[in-house]
Amino acid sequence: MAVIKKFVDKYDLKVSDKYADTLKELVDNGKAAQAQNDKKDTVNALVSSLQWSTTDDGYGSYTLTATAQNTTKYNIKDLSIVLSLYDQSGVKQEETYTSIDSWKAGETVKLEAYP
């Protein structure tokens, strides 16, 4: 749908009155799809920028921690982050995850994961 909106915007597509409502609906759906893609890309960039630190908890266990501010304009809900852990040779050893129910725009949170 976002492609149709781009096509209409770029080439100033016009249709007869008979199809005007259909075109408007397609463009509106394209706008909504583009907004959703923009939000997804923005949140993915925020998550990718997280800096994780490791704390040795003893007995071979440790905690991964990241403290970050939601610098986006979006209130994020139900965010799950999968962390892949690699050894010094670049071989994936395990995966763990962390999640947060809500993260308001401008809010700073502490995320923790326990491999």
C-alpha positions in Angstrom: 0.0 0.0 0.0 2.8 2.4 0.8 4.0 1.9 -2.8 0.7 3.2 -4.2 1.0 6.3 -2.0 4.5 7.0 -3.3 3.3 6.5 -6.9 0.4 8.9 -6.5 2.7 11.5 -4.8 5.5 11.2 -7.4 3.4 11.2 -10.5 0.3 13.1 -9.3 -2.0 10.3 -10.4 -5.5 11.4 -11.2 -8.6 9.2 -11.7 -12.2 9.9 -12.7 -14.7 10.8 -10.0 -16.0 7.3 -10.2 -12.7 5.9 -8.8 -11.8 8.9 -6.6 -13.0 7.3 -3.3 -11.1 4.0 -4.1 -7.9 5.9 -4.8 -8.3 8.0 -1.7 -8.8 4.8 0.4 -5.7 3.2 -1.2 -3.6 6.4 -0.5 -4.9 6.5 3.1 -4.0 2.8 3.6 -0.6 3.6 2.1 -0.1 6.5 4.6 -0.9 4.2 7.5 1.4 1.5 6.2 4.2 4.0 5.8 3.7 5.3 9.3 3.8 1.8 10.7 7.0 1.1 8.8 8.6 4.3 10.0 7.7 3.4 13.6 9.1 -0.1 13.2 12.4 1.3 11.7 12.7 3.9 14.4 12.2 1.4 17.3 14.6 -1.1 15.6 17.3 1.7 15.4 16.8 2.5 19.1 17.1 -1.1 20.1 20.2 -1.6 17.9 21.9 1.4 19.6 21.6 -0.1 23.1 24.9 -0.5 24.9 25.0 -3.7 27.1 27.3 -4.2 30.0 28.1 -7.5 31.7 28.2 -8.1 35.5 29.6 -11.3 36.8 27.2 -12.7 39.4 29.6 -15.5 40.4 29.4 -19.3 39.9 29.5 -18.8 36.1 26.4 -16.6 35.8 26.1 -13.0 34.8 23.7 -10.2 34.1 23.5 -8.1 30.9 22.3 -4.6 31.6 21.4 -1.6 29.4 20.1 1.7 30.5 18.6 3.8 27.8 16.3 6.7 27.0 13.4 6.3 24.5 14.5 9.1 22.2 11.8 8.4 19.7 8.4 10.2 19.5 6.6 6.9 20.1 5.3 5.3 23.3 6.5 1.7 22.9 4.4 -1.2 24.2 5.2 -4.8 24.6 8.8 -4.7 23.4 10.8 -8.0 23.5 14.5 -8.0 22.6 16.3 -11.2 21.8 20.1 -11.1 22.5 22.4 -13.5 20.8 25.6 -14.2 22.7 28.8 -15.1 20.8 32.1 -16.4 22.0 35.5 -14.8 21.0 35.5 -16.9 17.8 32.2 -15.5 16.7 30.3 -18.7 17.4 26.8 -18.2 18.8 26.7 -19.8 22.2 23.1 -19.0 23.4 20.2 -16.6 23.2 18.4 -14.8 26.0 15.8 -12.1 26.0 14.4 -9.1 27.9 11.2 -7.3 27.6 9.3 -4.3 28.8 5.6 -3.7 28.9 5.7 0.1 28.2 8.4 2.6 27.5 7.1 6.2 27.1 8.8 8.7 24.8 11.5 10.4 26.7 11.5 7.9 29.5 14.7 6.2 30.7 14.6 2.5 31.6 17.0 -0.2 32.8 16.8 -3.5 30.8 18.3 -6.7 32.2 18.8 -10.1 30.7 20.0 -13.3 32.4 21.7 -15.8 30.1 
